[in-house]
């Protein structure tokens, strides 16, 4: 009697554990030929396997289901198909042949749960799993009701998801004012490659607009409050401006972009920092403008000293500029079935994200390209590092690299310039100049960040991300 009680207690504890696991997971939806099903015990994930209620699904597929409590066996019949399955067994019998299961059948809260794939193997239905919407789609192809035009369950996008977008209309800190309406279009080349259908827009307002004045550059900040689908349906949201570089966002295994944990508290803005369209998404510090690159049509601007670099400049953001909108809270909406299918197919066939090419960066000085031979500029997590020697040779500037001390020294018109490899700053005439990244030595070649080139050569340096071009020129 004691043994029976122990087994009962153990069984109860396991059931409670499974319920606890299930309650923490997103609800899995099941639809048969486009019609959603409801169950007293919903589908759940157990050890990485999707377990579904056998009776509810089999009966929806037209099968008659019987339960033998003495042998703890289920039998199901549909036309010429006969299925027999025992609880705890890792195989079933379909028309007299053994069929292996991904996981043994189990009872959860009075319902028999079987692995999802068994539905297909037992009754010949076409079963698809869409991870993006946590949906099981079952199709029989036997003339039952056609798929509905739209889904009845919500497509859920978790809070913290970053949506890549393009700006619809240009903005400027000199022309725009706080409260001005703005809109962006979700970046999408084909339906399914984004969290929203192609053509979806996100609207909002300019939440901050400061003109360049009193030694401070112009600034713009944006806030987003509504998602408008191509069919006209709209949903309230709350979104903020973020960069799309690899230091700021990462891609999860289910294809979503999310903020990296060490960037979640950063408040980013568009900031005017110089000529040639250079602008930054970041924050101002005492010594430099710190932040991260945007995607297309964005760039860094560096001048030879902090005073010149931080000359007040109004920021202009061109139409088509790409950046990210972080959704600060969960958003649920009802997309079309065609989008659900396209999204699932896209995620199933999605290739791993690759880094930008490391050897396609072009550097020009005085209108002419610099030849780097076999040692090319590199892109390290969105920051450009350039081989020092070819640039200094083009500029006819002498410098010294002490390999033992791992230090670079240059005599400039502004004074002595010193920098140590691995340090994220340089000293110009004894004054600290922050660099966007430390210098590196690779295979005996010294690579330096762009701001160091500006300091060493006395030129202004612009990096434009969309053309992957560094331009050096004498300021006028």
Buried (B, 14 or more C-beta within 10 A) or exposed (E): EEEEEEEEEEEEEEBEEBBEEBEEEEEBBBBBBBBEBEBEBBBBBBEEBBBBBBBBBBBBBBBEBEEEEEEBBBBBBBEEEBBBBBBEBEBBBBEEEEBEBBBBBBBBEEBBBBBBBBBEBBBBBEBBBBEBBBBBBBBBEEEBEEBBEBBEBBBBBBEBBBBBBBBBBEBBBEEBEEEBEBBBBBBBEEBBBBBBBBEBBBBBBBBBBBBBEEEBBBBBBBBBEBBBBBEEEBBEBBBBBBBBBBBBBBBEEEBBBBBEEEBEEBEBBBBBBBBEBBBBBBBBEEBBBEBBBBBBBBBBBBBBBBEEBBBBBBBBBBEBBBBBBBBBEEBEBBBBBBBBBBBBBBBEEEEEEEEEEEEEBBBBBEEEEBEBEEBBBBBBEBBBBBBBBBBBEBBEBEBEBEEEEBBBBBEBEEBEBBBBBEBEBBBBEEEEBBBBBBBBEEEEBBBBBBBBBBBBBBBBBBBBBBEBBBBBBEEE
